[in-house]
Amino acid sequence: MSPIELGTWSVVAIVLLIYLGVYIPIALGVVSFVTIWLMRDNFDLAMNLLKIAVSDSVMEYTFATVPLFTFMGLVVSKAGLGSDVYEVMSTGFRRVKGGIGMATVGANAVFAAVTGSSIASASVFSKVSVPQMLNYDYNRRFAVGVVAGSSVLGMIIPPSAMLIIYSFVAEQSVGEMFLAGVVPGLMLALAYVGAIWVMGRFTPNFVGGRPASDYEMLPWGVIASKTLPTVSLITVVLGGIYTGWLTPVEAGATGSLVALGIALARKTMSLRSFWEALLETGHITASILFLITAASIYSRMLGLAGLPNELGDMLAGSNVGFFQIMLLYVILMLFLGTLLDTASIILIVVPLFLPLVEPMGLSLVWFGIITVVGAEIGLLTPPLGISCFVIKATLNDDRISLKDVFLGALPFAGVMLIVLILLIRYPALSLAILN
């Protein structure tokens, strides 16, 4: 069997193994290791490449962003900032048709800027937002759909774990990836708000709800006290990176310290919860380290097999242009999104397509935003739809089925696809802050 054939079958094997439930780094690493061994008939070469992959991952300075931002997000979640932001957002939208849904989107956007986790957002707002929407007679599918749709903002608005993973795979600056994610993230949040307004206007039965006539505006002092901690944290982290005063690693360390100070000041962080945050940070960091290590040896396997070059020659022979390549890329991500999680998609498809994108003179930072947004649609689509499963598990409400969650999230997946098309058509939107 030729190296090209071995490389092709290895990619197929990796996808199948992940779909069957094999741990992602195991599937990537073991298949890539065995493929290199078979291609070169040299066990020592495969071992040496594995050692290099591990060394490159562990010794990379910017990898420190992973535990620092993870710890910051966990502390913020325990400090209850998500519910505070949601309560404040509700004061501005409550009297509008679908207003609680709009407030959920706004609160999720702010919460995403200090956590970077879609799963955390889905879990927090399932408990905070969905019961309140049901109390005001909102359609249950709309209620869970809003939470599912807006939860993906956690992986686009920085700090984002997926942007960090992409930056390692594509060897791009973490700081530039963070800054590039700001405008697309805000675009998506505004698009969600606009979509909710349209649904409330033209499909009121799907939205449901009744006016919140019994609701009183919060005093300005209360609003300030509930928003100041979050705004301060966002200013320190993103402001420090944007101005150049802080590197991404320094911003993560500073943000973690500020978040810990906020949690202690609010008396929401006990020694036990602090220890739990440290343990969870260690678990998440270790899993991402294994992911990056496996992705590194996978990229080397693809290079030895010559698969990216073969794919490039095939597309060049077909005279396909930029939009045809991007169409193929998006379709592939949408297909894989029905089977795999976001990290798996990034690790599998990016090494294949980078050699096609680089010669075209396209920004790899822009390509990273396209990749994350496209892969994130998979969080809302069956059969995997991780955010949908998290919402269902968190609610534990027999009135709401998993089918309700997926159907409610479907319109928001459509909005994501429209935003993705705009980002592909107008790359300047992703690079606006960098230029």
Buried (B, 14 or more C-beta within 10 A) or exposed (E): EEBBEBBBBBBEBBBEBBBEEBBBBEBBBBBBBBBBBBBBEEEEBBEEBBEEBBEBBEEBEBBBBBBBBBBBBBBBBBBBBBBBBBBBBBBBBBEBBBBBBBBBBBBBBBBBBBBBBBBBBBBBBBBBBBEBBBEBEBBBBBBBBBBBBBBBBBBBBBBBBBBBBBBBBBEBBBBBBBBBBBBBBBBBBBBBBEBBBBBBEEEEEBBBBEEBEEEEEBEEEBBEEBBEBBBBBBEBBBEBBBEEEBBBBBBBBBBBBBBBBBBBEBEBBEEEBBEEBBEBBEEBBEBBBBBBBBBBBBBBBBBBBBBBBBBBEEBEEEEBEEEEBBBBBBEBBBEBBBBBBBBBBBBBBBBBBBBBBEEEEBBBBBBBBBBBBBBBBBBBBBEBBBBBBBBBEBBEBEEBBBEBBBBBBBBBBBBBBEBBEBBBEEBEBBBBBBE
